[in-house]
């Protein structure tokens, strides 16, 4: 490497690493020390190789012949203080490919000097999308997914007290554009830890996005409180009977409090009711709007469709349960799920996600999702008596669960809800519905936060 003579610059001065947010503009400064004019010098910024030019200033003007294609039209020289040896290049619309080291180079005659500068590109991706994925190892399995982050983000599960929870597994993959896609799994073992959050953090920006979920208690494996009590008491029965009796009495008090808490929670739930104005002829609703009964089933094509929920759902995440009681469960045809507000509800319309219906049910004795005409509907096994439906409007996620054993039934591929949707209890093959009763249980709203930016430097 050549150097400027002693009466010229002894070094090139560069700033500390620059953090650049995706899509913004950045300035890469460079100056000679001591200060001197660079008007008649060659100045260039390049990447790892001299030929990988980002910007070249030579003979008093910009030279574009050597410039890399990806920087064409995205760079500008700031030469206001060139007589003092202070120059800078501005890069517009920062991209992931701009991440890394740059070299600043000055040359006059046969002598030159250069120094390196690092640019750290950072981007915030989507808010975490949380999904219940059924049971595993006696607990509830959750997935946390997010897209479009850079660089590789940090994932952290926490309970409602802020305590850290360990992931069961975590995968982070980069797409062709360089963005990271994250999926982390966790198994929540205790029904007492029902509120769980997942945060995705960009440590360069000290910002994170968080989503939280309240897991319905009915989703945890049903175990007797007395079984838990006895498992803790039996090992010490032979040692100290008095201590055993103490623990039994204490457990009874816990069970009593738990039962009282469950009663209070039931009172606090938000009711979901069916809309009598949407019911077609032949469907009779109870006074409380929770029970639908079929009477005088007709065969008119204009009476094909059933009943909607009273209130449209426009945003957020929601959960409700439907209980199906019928005398001929394997012969009757019935569906349940959601539909887009304003769908056609008369005539022979093929119900599918393409037409704005996201439903599952029984048809010709087969329990299956109702998919597009071009797709074969998979069999979902034996239909349960009680089905839970989870709806995430922003993520376009519609999930169905067997509330008898807590297992996962089916997830529709992600869909875009362009407007309000409603709970949908359709009615087809009318002659088979004489003894079909459907009861819509109380709705439970999941308590989730979309996202927020906070200082996450504390994340370990």
N, C-alpha and C positions, 0 to 999 in steps of 0.2 A: 504493500500500500504506500502511495506517495503522500506527502504532507505539504501543507502550505509553508513557505519560509517563515522564519520567526517574526518578521515584521508584518506578516499577514495573519490569517486566522490560526489559532492554535487548536481549536476544537469546534465542533458543531453541537449546539445545545438543543435538546428535544425535551418535551414534557413527559410526565409519567403516562402509563397506559391510559388510553382514551376509551371510555365505555360509550358505545353508540347504540341507540334504540333503533330497531328495524323500522325502515321507512322514513327516518329523519335524515337531516344533513349533518355532516361533520367537517371539521377543519383540522388538517394536519399541519401544524406550524413547524418551522425549522429556521434557525438563525446562526450566524457566525459569531464567534467570540475570540478576540474583541471585535466590536462592530466595524464593518467595512462594506463598501458598495459591492453588490453582486450583479450590477447591470451588464457587465461584459463576461460573466461567467456562464458555464453550463450548469444548470440546476435540474435535477430530476428526482422523482419519487418512483421507486420500483419495489416489486415484491421480493421473493427470495433470490431470483436471478436478475442480473443487470438488464437482460433483454425483456423482462416482464415489466414494461414501463406503465406506470399509472399516469404520470404527467411529465413532459419534457419541455424545459425552457432553454432555448439555445439561440445565439445570435440576436438576442433582444426580442424574441417572439416564441410563441408556442409551436412545437413540432408534433404533429399527430401521426407520422408514419410508423413510429415504433410503439405507439400506444396500444395496449391490450383492447380487444374488441369490447369486453364487458365494461370498460370505462369510457367508451365513446359517448360523448354527449352528457356525461355525468360529472365532469370535472371542470374546475375553474381556478385560475391562478389569482391569488391575492398579493399584489405587488406594490402596495401603497408605500411600504418602507424598504423597498429594494436597495436604496442608496445606503441604508444602514445594515444591509445583509440580513434583513428579516423578511422571510417569504412564507407563504402558506398555500396549500392546495385544498380546495373545497370539494368534497364528494357528495353528490346529491343522491337522495333515495337509497339509503344504506341497505345492503342485502347481506344474506348470510355469507356469501362468497367473499365479502369484504373483510371478514374476520381474519385476524392474524397479524404477522409482522410486516412492516414497511421499512424501506431504506431511504434515507434522505442523503443526496449526493451533490457535492459542489466540486467543480473542476475549473482550473484556470491554467491554460497551457498544458504542461506535463505533470502538474501536481494536482492532487485531489484529496478530498476527505469525505467520509461518510459516517453516518450513525443510524441506529435502528430505533423504530418506534412501534409499539404494539397497539392494535385496535381490538377491543373486545366487544363483539356484537351481541346484543341481547334482545330477546323478544318474549312478550307475554302471550301465552296461548289461551285456549278455552278454559272456562271454569270446570272443575271436576264434575263428572257425571257419575252419580252413585246408583248402583243397581243391586237389588237383592237377588242372590243366585241360588237360594235353597239352603239345605242343611248339609253340614259336614262335621264329623267328630263331635256330635252332640250340641253343636252351636249353629248360628246363622252365618252363612257365607256372604260377604259383601265384596263388590268390585268397585274400584275407583278408576275412572278413565278420563284422559284429557289429551287434546291434540294441539299441535302448532307451537310448541315451546322451543326456545333456544337460549343458551346452550342446555345441556342435559339438566333438567330441574330436580329438585329434591321433593320427595313425597313423604308425608307424615300423617299417620292416623292418630287421633286423640279421642279420649273419652270426654264426657260432659264436664269433668273437673279440670280438663287441660292436660291430664296425664298422657304420656306417650304410649302408643300401642304398636306392637311389632307386626309388620306385614307377613302374611303367609308366603307370598311370592311377589316379585316385582319384575316387570319387563319394560324396557325402554328401547324403542326402535326408531331409526331415522328414515325418513322418506327420501325420494330423489332430490327434493329441494333443500334437504338438510334439517327439516324440522323434526323434533322429537315427539313421539306418540307414547303415552304412558298408560300402563295398566297395573294396578296393585290390588292384591286380594288380601282379605283378612277374615278370620273366623271369630265372631263374637260369642263367647261361651256363656256369659251370665246374662240372664234376663234383666238383672238390676242395672246393667250397663246398656241401656236402650238407646241413648243418644250418642252417636258416633260421628266425628267429622274427619274429612280428608282435605289436606291442604297441599297445593302444588306451589313451590316457591322458586323464584328466580333470584339466586343469591347475589348476582351482579347488580340487580336493580333494587334488592331488598324489598321485593314485593311478592305477594302471594295471592292466590285465589282459593277460597274455601267453600265447600259444600258440607252440610250436615244432614243427618237423617235420624228420625225417631223410629225405631223398629217396633212395629206392633207386638205387644206381648204374646199374642196368639201365634206368632211366628216361631217362638222358641219351642223346642221339644217339651212336651208336657210331661213333667216329672212331679211326683207327689212330694210336697214339703215334708211329710213324715218320713219318706224314704231318705231324704237328705239329713234329717235330724237323727234317725237311727244309725245311719252310716257313721256319724260322728260320735255317737254315744256308745255303741256296742263295744268298741275296743277298751273302754274303761269301766264296763259294767262290773267285771270281776274285781276291779281295784277299789272302787269307791261308789257304792250304790247311791249315796246321798248326792254326789256330784251329778250322777246320771239323772236323777229325778229333777234336779235344778235345771239342767239343760232341756229336759222335756217340757217343763213348765214354761221356760223361756221361749221355746220353739212354738208352743201353743199361742203365746201372746203375739209372736211374729205372724203366725198364720191368721189370727184374728184381725191384726192390723192390715195384713195383705188383702183379706176379703173386703174389709171396709174401704180400703184404697180402690179396689176394683169397682166397687159400687159407686164411689164418687167419680171415678173416671167415666163410667157408663153415663152418668148424669151430665158430664161435661162434653160429651161427644156432640158433633154437629149432625143434625138429621138430614138424610137424603130422602126425597120423596119423588114419586112419579107424577107426571103432568097429565091430568085427566083430559085436558083439551087436545092432547096429542094421541089419545087412545082411539084406535079404529073401532068400528061397530063390532060387537061381540066380546070386547074386553071390558071387564068390570073391575074397578079399583076400589080398595077398601077406603074408609073415611080418612085414615091417616096417610093414605097414599103410598103404602109400603107393600101391599099385597095385590097381585094381579091374578084374576081368575078368568078363564075362558068360558063363555056361554054362547049358545046358538051360533056355533062356528059356521060361517058361510063359505062360499067358494068363489066369490067374485074377485077378479084380479085387482080391483080397486081396493080390496080389503087385505092386501098382502101384508102390510107392515104393522108393527105393534105399537109400543109406547115409549116415550122419551122421559128422561129425567126433567124435573121442573126447571132447574136452574142451569143455564149454559156454563161451561167451564172455559175460561179464556186464557189462563196462564197458571204457572206453578206446578206443584206435584200433588197428586191426590190418590187416595186409596179408599175402596169400598168393597163390600162383600155381597154376594148374591147366593141365596140358598134355593136350591132346586128340589122340589118335592113332587114326585109323580108316581102314579101306579104302574105305568108302563115305561120305565126309564130308558130301556134299550130300544123301544119302538117309536117313541114320540120324537118329533123334530122340534128342536128349540135352539136358540142362539142367545148370546149376551156379549156385551162389550160397549163400544162407543161408536158414534157416527158424527160426521161433520155437520154443523148447523146448516140448514137449508138444503139438505140432500132431497132428492125426489122420493116421496113416500107413497106413490101410487103407481099402479101398472106393474108389469113384469120387469123389474130392475134387478140385475145381477148384483148381489151384495158382495163387495170385495174392497180391498184397500184402495184400488184404483178408482172406485166410485165413492170413496169417502166413508167406508165401513171397516172397522177393525174389530172383528167378532170371532168367537169360537162357539162350538156347540155340537149337537148331535144331528146327523143326517143319514138316513138309511141304516140306522143302528151303529154308525161309526162316529166316535168323538174326534173332532178335527177342527183346525182353523179354517176360516173361509178365505181363501187366497184368490189370486187372479185366475182368469180362464186359462192362461198359458202354463200355470204351475200346478203340479200334482199336490194335493193336500195330504200331509203326513197324518197318520193315525196317532192320537194322543192317549191311547189306552182306554181304561175304564173311566167314565165321567164321575167326578166326585159329587157329593151332595152339596158342598159349599165351596164357592170359588171366590178368591180375592183378586181384585184388579188394581194394578198400579199404573198410574198415568203421569208421565212427565211431558208437559206441553212443549217446553223449550227444546228438549232433546228429541222429541218425537218418539218417545218410548212407550209402548203399551205392553205390559207384562201380566200374565195370568198365573195364579198359584192355587194349588190344592190346599184348602184350609183345613181339611180333615187330618192330613199328616204333615202339612207345611212344605211340601215339595213344589218345585218349579214345574209349570205345565208348558208354557209357550211364550216366546217373545216375538212380536212382529218386527221385521226389519225397520230401521229408523225411518220415520216419515216426517214430512213437514206439515205442521198444522197451520194453514194460512188464516184461520179464523177460529171462532168458538166451536167447541164440540159438546155433545150431550151423551149422557148415559143412555144406552140403547138396549131395549128388550124386545127384539122382533118376534114375529109370529108367522110361521109358514106351515105348509102342509096341514091346513086347518083341521081336516077331519081326524087327525091324530092327536089333537090337543084338547080333547074333551076333559081330561083329568090333569091338566098341566097347571101347577101352581108355582109361582115364583115370588119369593120374598126378598126384598132389598133391605139389607141390614143397615145399621147406622154407619155413616161415613167417618173415617179417621183421616184427618189431614196430616201429612208428613211435614214436620217442621224442618225445612231446608232453607239455607241462605244461598242465593245465587253465587255471589263472589264479592270480595272486597280487597282493596289494596292496603296493606299495612306493613310496618317495619317488621321483617321476619329475620333480623340478624340474630335473634335468640335461638333460632332453630338449629339444633345440634346435628 
